[in-house]
Amino acid sequence: MADATDADFEAEVLGAELPVLVEFTADWCPPCRQMGPVLKALAAEEGDRLKVVQLDVDANPATTNAYKVLSMPTFMVFRGGEPVKAMVGARAKRKLLEELADVM
């Protein structure tokens, strides 16, 4: 699982060939920390169909503000450089996979 920043968001996410799941996260957010193992497992299992990255909202305010992210964790799926789906809040891996089925 990769980390994205304001500086490399375009290359890491918008220019990616695969759909990209971005978790907008923060160190001070307990549900975000809870999602860490879920996202690592998702990246390992679905890496051939989906790229998974995390973006720290405190360290990367430009991207956070550009996509109007207000709550953590927020998950956005980007395909072809455009956001195609957004979800807010922690969830189980099974539920996350169900919600991602139509964009992978």
MODELLER restraints for C-alpha pairs under 7 A, 6 or more apart:
rsr = mdl.restraints
at = mdl.atoms
rsr.add(forms.Gaussian(group=physical.xy_distance, feature=features.Distance(at['CA:1:A'], at['CA:40:A']), mean=6.08, stdev=0.5))
rsr.add(forms.Gaussian(group=physical.xy_distance, feature=features.Distance(at['CA:1:A'], at['CA:43:A']), mean=5.98, stdev=0.5))
rsr.add(forms.Gaussian(group=physical.xy_distance, feature=features.Distance(at['CA:1:A'], at['CA:52:A']), mean=5.55, stdev=0.5))
rsr.add(forms.Gaussian(group=physical.xy_distance, feature=features.Distance(at['CA:1:A'], at['CA:53:A']), mean=5.59, stdev=0.5))
rsr.add(forms.Gaussian(group=physical.xy_distance, feature=features.Distance(at['CA:2:A'], at['CA:52:A']), mean=6.68, stdev=0.5))
rsr.add(forms.Gaussian(group=physical.xy_distance, feature=features.Distance(at['CA:2:A'], at['CA:53:A']), mean=4.69, stdev=0.5))
rsr.add(forms.Gaussian(group=physical.xy_distance, feature=features.Distance(at['CA:2:A'], at['CA:54:A']), mean=6.42, stdev=0.5))
rsr.add(forms.Gaussian(group=physical.xy_distance, feature=features.Distance(at['CA:3:A'], at['CA:53:A']), mean=5.29, stdev=0.5))
rsr.add(forms.Gaussian(group=physical.xy_distance, feature=features.Distance(at['CA:3:A'], at['CA:54:A']), mean=4.82, stdev=0.5))
rsr.add(forms.Gaussian(group=physical.xy_distance, feature=features.Distance(at['CA:3:A'], at['CA:55:A']), mean=5.89, stdev=0.5))
rsr.add(forms.Gaussian(group=physical.xy_distance, feature=features.Distance(at['CA:4:A'], at['CA:12:A']), mean=6.55, stdev=0.5))
rsr.add(forms.Gaussian(group=physical.xy_distance, feature=features.Distance(at['CA:4:A'], at['CA:53:A']), mean=6.21, stdev=0.5))
rsr.add(forms.Gaussian(group=physical.xy_distance, feature=features.Distance(at['CA:4:A'], at['CA:54:A']), mean=5.93, stdev=0.5))
rsr.add(forms.Gaussian(group=physical.xy_distance, feature=features.Distance(at['CA:4:A'], at['CA:55:A']), mean=5.07, stdev=0.5))
rsr.add(forms.Gaussian(group=physical.xy_distance, feature=features.Distance(at['CA:5:A'], at['CA:55:A']), mean=6.11, stdev=0.5))
rsr.add(forms.Gaussian(group=physical.xy_distance, feature=features.Distance(at['CA:5:A'], at['CA:60:A']), mean=5.88, stdev=0.5))
rsr.add(forms.Gaussian(group=physical.xy_distance, feature=features.Distance(at['CA:6:A'], at['CA:60:A']), mean=5.29, stdev=0.5))
rsr.add(forms.Gaussian(group=physical.xy_distance, feature=features.Distance(at['CA:6:A'], at['CA:62:A']), mean=6.25, stdev=0.5))
rsr.add(forms.Gaussian(group=physical.xy_distance, feature=features.Distance(at['CA:6:A'], at['CA:63:A']), mean=5.61, stdev=0.5))
rsr.add(forms.Gaussian(group=physical.xy_distance, feature=features.Distance(at['CA:13:A'], at['CA:20:A']), mean=6.11, stdev=0.5))
rsr.add(forms.Gaussian(group=physical.xy_distance, feature=features.Distance(at['CA:14:A'], at['CA:78:A']), mean=6.95, stdev=0.5))
rsr.add(forms.Gaussian(group=physical.xy_distance, feature=features.Distance(at['CA:14:A'], at['CA:80:A']), mean=6.63, stdev=0.5))
rsr.add(forms.Gaussian(group=physical.xy_distance, feature=features.Distance(at['CA:14:A'], at['CA:81:A']), mean=3.88, stdev=0.5))
rsr.add(forms.Gaussian(group=physical.xy_distance, feature=features.Distance(at['CA:14:A'], at['CA:82:A']), mean=6.96, stdev=0.5))
rsr.add(forms.Gaussian(group=physical.xy_distance, feature=features.Distance(at['CA:15:A'], at['CA:81:A']), mean=6.07, stdev=0.5))
rsr.add(forms.Gaussian(group=physical.xy_distance, feature=features.Distance(at['CA:18:A'], at['CA:49:A']), mean=6.35, stdev=0.5))
rsr.add(forms.Gaussian(group=physical.xy_distance, feature=features.Distance(at['CA:18:A'], at['CA:50:A']), mean=5.69, stdev=0.5))
rsr.add(forms.Gaussian(group=physical.xy_distance, feature=features.Distance(at['CA:18:A'], at['CA:51:A']), mean=6.26, stdev=0.5))
rsr.add(forms.Gaussian(group=physical.xy_distance, feature=features.Distance(at['CA:19:A'], at['CA:50:A']), mean=5.30, stdev=0.5))
rsr.add(forms.Gaussian(group=physical.xy_distance, feature=features.Distance(at['CA:19:A'], at['CA:51:A']), mean=6.24, stdev=0.5))
rsr.add(forms.Gaussian(group=physical.xy_distance, feature=features.Distance(at['CA:19:A'], at['CA:77:A']), mean=6.70, stdev=0.5))
rsr.add(forms.Gaussian(group=physical.xy_distance, feature=features.Distance(at['CA:19:A'], at['CA:78:A']), mean=5.68, stdev=0.5))
rsr.add(forms.Gaussian(group=physical.xy_distance, feature=features.Distance(at['CA:19:A'], at['CA:79:A']), mean=4.64, stdev=0.5))
rsr.add(forms.Gaussian(group=physical.xy_distance, feature=features.Distance(at['CA:19:A'], at['CA:104:A']), mean=6.48, stdev=0.5))
rsr.add(forms.Gaussian(group=physical.xy_distance, feature=features.Distance(at['CA:20:A'], at['CA:50:A']), mean=5.78, stdev=0.5))
rsr.add(forms.Gaussian(group=physical.xy_distance, feature=features.Distance(at['CA:20:A'], at['CA:51:A']), mean=4.60, stdev=0.5))
rsr.add(forms.Gaussian(group=physical.xy_distance, feature=features.Distance(at['CA:20:A'], at['CA:52:A']), mean=5.74, stdev=0.5))
rsr.add(forms.Gaussian(group=physical.xy_distance, feature=features.Distance(at['CA:20:A'], at['CA:77:A']), mean=5.44, stdev=0.5))
rsr.add(forms.Gaussian(group=physical.xy_distance, feature=features.Distance(at['CA:20:A'], at['CA:78:A']), mean=5.12, stdev=0.5))
rsr.add(forms.Gaussian(group=physical.xy_distance, feature=features.Distance(at['CA:20:A'], at['CA:79:A']), mean=6.53, stdev=0.5))
rsr.add(forms.Gaussian(group=physical.xy_distance, feature=features.Distance(at['CA:21:A'], at['CA:51:A']), mean=6.15, stdev=0.5))
rsr.add(forms.Gaussian(group=physical.xy_distance, feature=features.Distance(at['CA:21:A'], at['CA:52:A']), mean=4.83, stdev=0.5))
rsr.add(forms.Gaussian(group=physical.xy_distance, feature=features.Distance(at['CA:21:A'], at['CA:53:A']), mean=6.26, stdev=0.5))
rsr.add(forms.Gaussian(group=physical.xy_distance, feature=features.Distance(at['CA:21:A'], at['CA:75:A']), mean=6.62, stdev=0.5))
rsr.add(forms.Gaussian(group=physical.xy_distance, feature=features.Distance(at['CA:21:A'], at['CA:76:A']), mean=5.72, stdev=0.5))
rsr.add(forms.Gaussian(group=physical.xy_distance, feature=features.Distance(at['CA:21:A'], at['CA:77:A']), mean=4.47, stdev=0.5))
rsr.add(forms.Gaussian(group=physical.xy_distance, feature=features.Distance(at['CA:21:A'], at['CA:78:A']), mean=6.56, stdev=0.5))
rsr.add(forms.Gaussian(group=physical.xy_distance, feature=features.Distance(at['CA:22:A'], at['CA:52:A']), mean=6.10, stdev=0.5))
rsr.add(forms.Gaussian(group=physical.xy_distance, feature=features.Distance(at['CA:22:A'], at['CA:53:A']), mean=4.97, stdev=0.5))
rsr.add(forms.Gaussian(group=physical.xy_distance, feature=features.Distance(at['CA:22:A'], at['CA:54:A']), mean=5.55, stdev=0.5))
rsr.add(forms.Gaussian(group=physical.xy_distance, feature=features.Distance(at['CA:22:A'], at['CA:55:A']), mean=6.88, stdev=0.5))
rsr.add(forms.Gaussian(group=physical.xy_distance, feature=features.Distance(at['CA:22:A'], at['CA:75:A']), mean=5.53, stdev=0.5))
rsr.add(forms.Gaussian(group=physical.xy_distance, feature=features.Distance(at['CA:22:A'], at['CA:76:A']), mean=5.21, stdev=0.5))
rsr.add(forms.Gaussian(group=physical.xy_distance, feature=features.Distance(at['CA:22:A'], at['CA:77:A']), mean=6.22, stdev=0.5))
rsr.add(forms.Gaussian(group=physical.xy_distance, feature=features.Distance(at['CA:23:A'], at['CA:53:A']), mean=6.36, stdev=0.5))
rsr.add(forms.Gaussian(group=physical.xy_distance, feature=features.Distance(at['CA:23:A'], at['CA:54:A']), mean=4.71, stdev=0.5))
rsr.add(forms.Gaussian(group=physical.xy_distance, feature=features.Distance(at['CA:23:A'], at['CA:55:A']), mean=6.10, stdev=0.5))
rsr.add(forms.Gaussian(group=physical.xy_distance, feature=features.Distance(at['CA:23:A'], at['CA:73:A']), mean=6.41, stdev=0.5))
rsr.add(forms.Gaussian(group=physical.xy_distance, feature=features.Distance(at['CA:23:A'], at['CA:74:A']), mean=5.81, stdev=0.5))
rsr.add(forms.Gaussian(group=physical.xy_distance, feature=features.Distance(at['CA:23:A'], at['CA:75:A']), mean=4.59, stdev=0.5))
rsr.add(forms.Gaussian(group=physical.xy_distance, feature=features.Distance(at['CA:23:A'], at['CA:76:A']), mean=6.69, stdev=0.5))
rsr.add(forms.Gaussian(group=physical.xy_distance, feature=features.Distance(at['CA:24:A'], at['CA:54:A']), mean=6.08, stdev=0.5))
rsr.add(forms.Gaussian(group=physical.xy_distance, feature=features.Distance(at['CA:24:A'], at['CA:55:A']), mean=4.96, stdev=0.5))
rsr.add(forms.Gaussian(group=physical.xy_distance, feature=features.Distance(at['CA:24:A'], at['CA:56:A']), mean=6.08, stdev=0.5))
rsr.add(forms.Gaussian(group=physical.xy_distance, feature=features.Distance(at['CA:24:A'], at['CA:57:A']), mean=6.03, stdev=0.5))
rsr.add(forms.Gaussian(group=physical.xy_distance, feature=features.Distance(at['CA:24:A'], at['CA:72:A']), mean=6.46, stdev=0.5))
rsr.add(forms.Gaussian(group=physical.xy_distance, feature=features.Distance(at['CA:24:A'], at['CA:73:A']), mean=5.62, stdev=0.5))
rsr.add(forms.Gaussian(group=physical.xy_distance, feature=features.Distance(at['CA:24:A'], at['CA:74:A']), mean=5.17, stdev=0.5))
rsr.add(forms.Gaussian(group=physical.xy_distance, feature=features.Distance(at['CA:24:A'], at['CA:75:A']), mean=6.24, stdev=0.5))
rsr.add(forms.Gaussian(group=physical.xy_distance, feature=features.Distance(at['CA:25:A'], at['CA:32:A']), mean=5.75, stdev=0.5))
rsr.add(forms.Gaussian(group=physical.xy_distance, feature=features.Distance(at['CA:25:A'], at['CA:54:A']), mean=6.67, stdev=0.5))
rsr.add(forms.Gaussian(group=physical.xy_distance, feature=features.Distance(at['CA:25:A'], at['CA:55:A']), mean=5.96, stdev=0.5))
rsr.add(forms.Gaussian(group=physical.xy_distance, feature=features.Distance(at['CA:25:A'], at['CA:56:A']), mean=5.02, stdev=0.5))
rsr.add(forms.Gaussian(group=physical.xy_distance, feature=features.Distance(at['CA:25:A'], at['CA:57:A']), mean=5.86, stdev=0.5))
rsr.add(forms.Gaussian(group=physical.xy_distance, feature=features.Distance(at['CA:25:A'], at['CA:72:A']), mean=5.76, stdev=0.5))
rsr.add(forms.Gaussian(group=physical.xy_distance, feature=features.Distance(at['CA:25:A'], at['CA:73:A']), mean=5.25, stdev=0.5))
rsr.add(forms.Gaussian(group=physical.xy_distance, feature=features.Distance(at['CA:26:A'], at['CA:32:A']), mean=6.71, stdev=0.5))
rsr.add(forms.Gaussian(group=physical.xy_distance, feature=features.Distance(at['CA:26:A'], at['CA:56:A']), mean=5.31, stdev=0.5))
rsr.add(forms.Gaussian(group=physical.xy_distance, feature=features.Distance(at['CA:26:A'], at['CA:57:A']), mean=5.88, stdev=0.5))
rsr.add(forms.Gaussian(group=physical.xy_distance, feature=features.Distance(at['CA:26:A'], at['CA:58:A']), mean=6.61, stdev=0.5))
rsr.add(forms.Gaussian(group=physical.xy_distance, feature=features.Distance(at['CA:29:A'], at['CA:72:A']), mean=6.86, stdev=0.5))
rsr.add(forms.Gaussian(group=physical.xy_distance, feature=features.Distance(at['CA:31:A'], at['CA:73:A']), mean=6.83, stdev=0.5))
rsr.add(forms.Gaussian(group=physical.xy_distance, feature=features.Distance(at['CA:31:A'], at['CA:90:A']), mean=5.63, stdev=0.5))
rsr.add(forms.Gaussian(group=physical.xy_distance, feature=features.Distance(at['CA:32:A'], at['CA:72:A']), mean=6.74, stdev=0.5))
rsr.add(forms.Gaussian(group=physical.xy_distance, feature=features.Distance(at['CA:32:A'], at['CA:73:A']), mean=5.37, stdev=0.5))
rsr.add(forms.Gaussian(group=physical.xy_distance, feature=features.Distance(at['CA:32:A'], at['CA:90:A']), mean=6.93, stdev=0.5))
rsr.add(forms.Gaussian(group=physical.xy_distance, feature=features.Distance(at['CA:35:A'], at['CA:90:A']), mean=6.30, stdev=0.5))
rsr.add(forms.Gaussian(group=physical.xy_distance, feature=features.Distance(at['CA:38:A'], at['CA:93:A']), mean=5.73, stdev=0.5))
rsr.add(forms.Gaussian(group=physical.xy_distance, feature=features.Distance(at['CA:43:A'], at['CA:51:A']), mean=6.64, stdev=0.5))
rsr.add(forms.Gaussian(group=physical.xy_distance, feature=features.Distance(at['CA:43:A'], at['CA:52:A']), mean=5.64, stdev=0.5))
rsr.add(forms.Gaussian(group=physical.xy_distance, feature=features.Distance(at['CA:49:A'], at['CA:104:A']), mean=6.17, stdev=0.5))
rsr.add(forms.Gaussian(group=physical.xy_distance, feature=features.Distance(at['CA:50:A'], at['CA:104:A']), mean=6.45, stdev=0.5))
rsr.add(forms.Gaussian(group=physical.xy_distance, feature=features.Distance(at['CA:57:A'], at['CA:64:A']), mean=5.80, stdev=0.5))
rsr.add(forms.Gaussian(group=physical.xy_distance, feature=features.Distance(at['CA:71:A'], at['CA:88:A']), mean=6.90, stdev=0.5))
rsr.add(forms.Gaussian(group=physical.xy_distance, feature=features.Distance(at['CA:72:A'], at['CA:88:A']), mean=6.97, stdev=0.5))
rsr.add(forms.Gaussian(group=physical.xy_distance, feature=features.Distance(at['CA:72:A'], at['CA:89:A']), mean=6.59, stdev=0.5))
rsr.add(forms.Gaussian(group=physical.xy_distance, feature=features.Distance(at['CA:73:A'], at['CA:88:A']), mean=5.99, stdev=0.5))
rsr.add(forms.Gaussian(group=physical.xy_distance, feature=features.Distance(at['CA:73:A'], at['CA:89:A']), mean=5.29, stdev=0.5))
rsr.add(forms.Gaussian(group=physical.xy_distance, feature=features.Distance(at['CA:73:A'], at['CA:90:A']), mean=6.54, stdev=0.5))
rsr.add(forms.Gaussian(group=physical.xy_distance, feature=features.Distance(at['CA:74:A'], at['CA:87:A']), mean=5.79, stdev=0.5))
rsr.add(forms.Gaussian(group=physical.xy_distance, feature=features.Distance(at['CA:74:A'], at['CA:88:A']), mean=4.42, stdev=0.5))
rsr.add(forms.Gaussian(group=physical.xy_distance, feature=features.Distance(at['CA:74:A'], at['CA:89:A']), mean=6.23, stdev=0.5))
rsr.add(forms.Gaussian(group=physical.xy_distance, feature=features.Distance(at['CA:75:A'], at['CA:86:A']), mean=5.57, stdev=0.5))
rsr.add(forms.Gaussian(group=physical.xy_distance, feature=features.Distance(at['CA:75:A'], at['CA:87:A']), mean=5.06, stdev=0.5))
rsr.add(forms.Gaussian(group=physical.xy_distance, feature=features.Distance(at['CA:75:A'], at['CA:88:A']), mean=6.14, stdev=0.5))
rsr.add(forms.Gaussian(group=physical.xy_distance, feature=features.Distance(at['CA:76:A'], at['CA:83:A']), mean=6.46, stdev=0.5))
rsr.add(forms.Gaussian(group=physical.xy_distance, feature=features.Distance(at['CA:76:A'], at['CA:85:A']), mean=5.61, stdev=0.5))
rsr.add(forms.Gaussian(group=physical.xy_distance, feature=features.Distance(at['CA:76:A'], at['CA:86:A']), mean=4.38, stdev=0.5))
rsr.add(forms.Gaussian(group=physical.xy_distance, feature=features.Distance(at['CA:76:A'], at['CA:87:A']), mean=6.46, stdev=0.5))
rsr.add(forms.Gaussian(group=physical.xy_distance, feature=features.Distance(at['CA:77:A'], at['CA:83:A']), mean=5.65, stdev=0.5))
rsr.add(forms.Gaussian(group=physical.xy_distance, feature=features.Distance(at['CA:77:A'], at['CA:84:A']), mean=5.70, stdev=0.5))
rsr.add(forms.Gaussian(group=physical.xy_distance, feature=features.Distance(at['CA:77:A'], at['CA:85:A']), mean=5.14, stdev=0.5))
rsr.add(forms.Gaussian(group=physical.xy_distance, feature=features.Distance(at['CA:77:A'], at['CA:86:A']), mean=6.45, stdev=0.5))
rsr.add(forms.Gaussian(group=physical.xy_distance, feature=features.Distance(at['CA:78:A'], at['CA:84:A']), mean=5.65, stdev=0.5))
